[in-house]
Amino acid sequence: MTDVVNEDFDAFTDEDLDRADLLHAASGVVQFATVVATAVVFLVMQHAKATGAPA
């Protein structure tokens, strides 16, 4: 990590950069799935409240 501080960006290999890209993409997928699941639960609860059904 001190190599980056010293502006030696060649300290990282292509494999390191590919792994970072993969982890970044995976975290985006997990975040999107979490937002979708939260929206579904919200809509179900709103429907239950509007119809007077028990949650």
Backbone bond lengths (Angstrom), bond angles and torsions (degrees), N, CA, C in turn:
res aa  C-N    CA-C-N  psi(-1)  N-CA   C-N-CA  omega(-1)  CA-C   N-CA-C  phi
1 M - - - 1.451 - - 1.527 110.75 -
2 T 1.304 117.72 -31.89 1.457 119.21 178.69 1.518 111.49 -67.67
3 D 1.349 117.56 -20.90 1.461 120.15 176.65 1.524 110.54 -64.73
4 V 1.326 116.44 -38.48 1.458 120.08 179.37 1.514 109.96 -68.57
5 V 1.314 116.92 -38.48 1.460 120.70 177.69 1.520 109.78 -61.43
6 N 1.316 116.41 -35.48 1.461 121.25 179.28 1.524 112.06 -86.71
7 E 1.339 117.41 13.18 1.453 125.36 177.01 1.525 113.09 63.59
8 D 1.313 117.12 32.55 1.459 121.83 174.98 1.520 107.25 -101.52
9 F 1.326 115.60 79.45 1.459 120.29 -174.38 1.519 112.43 -74.58
10 D 1.317 118.18 -10.46 1.463 121.25 176.68 1.521 111.70 -77.37
11 A 1.326 117.26 0.67 1.459 120.78 -179.59 1.524 111.15 -69.84
12 F 1.325 116.98 -17.96 1.457 121.01 179.96 1.516 109.84 -99.46
13 T 1.315 115.59 136.91 1.461 120.36 178.63 1.524 109.62 -85.95
14 D 1.314 116.39 168.15 1.457 120.36 176.81 1.523 110.92 -62.70
15 E 1.320 116.56 -32.86 1.463 119.70 178.32 1.526 110.69 -64.96
16 D 1.330 116.57 -39.77 1.464 120.30 177.18 1.528 111.00 -61.70
17 L 1.323 115.66 -43.62 1.459 119.92 -179.11 1.522 111.16 -68.73
18 D 1.328 117.34 -39.08 1.463 120.35 177.19 1.522 111.13 -64.04
19 R 1.331 116.13 -39.98 1.470 119.78 178.65 1.525 110.73 -65.03
20 A 1.327 116.80 -40.85 1.462 120.22 178.00 1.526 110.70 -63.44
21 D 1.336 116.89 -41.15 1.461 119.84 177.33 1.519 111.31 -62.98
22 L 1.325 116.54 -41.83 1.460 120.64 179.95 1.530 111.10 -64.21
23 L 1.324 117.09 -43.61 1.466 120.43 178.65 1.522 111.34 -64.84
24 H 1.314 116.71 -37.61 1.459 120.81 179.06 1.527 109.91 -65.86
25 A 1.319 117.03 -43.00 1.467 120.64 178.01 1.523 111.15 -65.73
26 A 1.319 117.07 -40.51 1.464 120.74 179.66 1.526 110.83 -64.33
27 S 1.315 117.02 -39.73 1.461 118.87 178.95 1.524 110.89 -67.14
28 G 1.324 117.47 -32.27 1.465 120.62 175.57 1.517 111.90 -65.88
29 V 1.326 116.66 -39.72 1.464 121.10 178.17 1.525 109.84 -64.90
30 V 1.313 116.98 -44.08 1.469 120.81 179.14 1.527 110.12 -63.59
31 Q 1.313 117.28 -41.92 1.462 120.26 179.27 1.523 110.85 -63.68
32 F 1.323 117.79 -43.41 1.456 121.19 179.55 1.525 110.76 -63.16
33 A 1.328 117.27 -43.37 1.460 121.33 179.06 1.524 110.98 -62.67
34 T 1.306 117.04 -37.85 1.460 121.20 178.30 1.521 111.23 -65.90
35 V 1.315 117.37 -41.32 1.470 120.76 178.53 1.518 110.18 -65.07
36 V 1.322 117.88 -42.66 1.468 121.04 179.18 1.528 110.24 -63.41
37 A 1.328 117.59 -44.94 1.465 120.43 179.38 1.522 111.01 -62.75
38 T 1.307 117.31 -39.97 1.460 121.00 178.64 1.525 110.83 -64.98
39 A 1.326 116.53 -40.45 1.468 120.10 178.77 1.523 110.85 -64.41
40 V 1.318 117.40 -40.08 1.467 120.61 179.20 1.525 110.28 -63.77
41 V 1.311 117.34 -46.63 1.468 120.69 179.33 1.526 109.96 -62.17
42 F 1.324 117.85 -41.22 1.460 121.34 178.83 1.526 110.94 -61.08
43 L 1.330 116.26 -46.05 1.467 119.30 -179.16 1.525 112.01 -65.93
44 V 1.307 117.36 -38.35 1.469 120.54 177.25 1.523 110.23 -63.66
45 M 1.310 117.08 -43.68 1.472 120.03 179.56 1.527 111.16 -66.80
46 Q 1.329 117.71 -38.45 1.459 120.36 177.88 1.530 110.73 -65.42
47 H 1.302 116.81 -39.93 1.470 120.36 178.04 1.531 110.34 -65.33
48 A 1.310 116.94 -42.15 1.469 120.64 178.97 1.528 110.18 -62.91
49 K 1.305 116.85 -40.21 1.458 120.24 179.63 1.525 111.24 -67.94
50 A 1.332 116.51 -40.68 1.464 120.61 -177.56 1.529 112.04 -68.84
51 T 1.332 117.20 -32.52 1.454 120.16 -178.50 1.520 112.35 -93.92
52 G 1.309 117.91 -6.42 1.452 121.30 179.72 1.521 113.33 79.70
53 A 1.309 116.16 11.44 1.474 120.14 179.46 1.529 109.84 -76.70
54 P 1.324 116.55 150.69 1.469 118.15 177.17 1.526 110.18 -69.18
55 A 1.290 115.85 144.87 1.457 119.98 179.24 1.488 107.51 -78.39
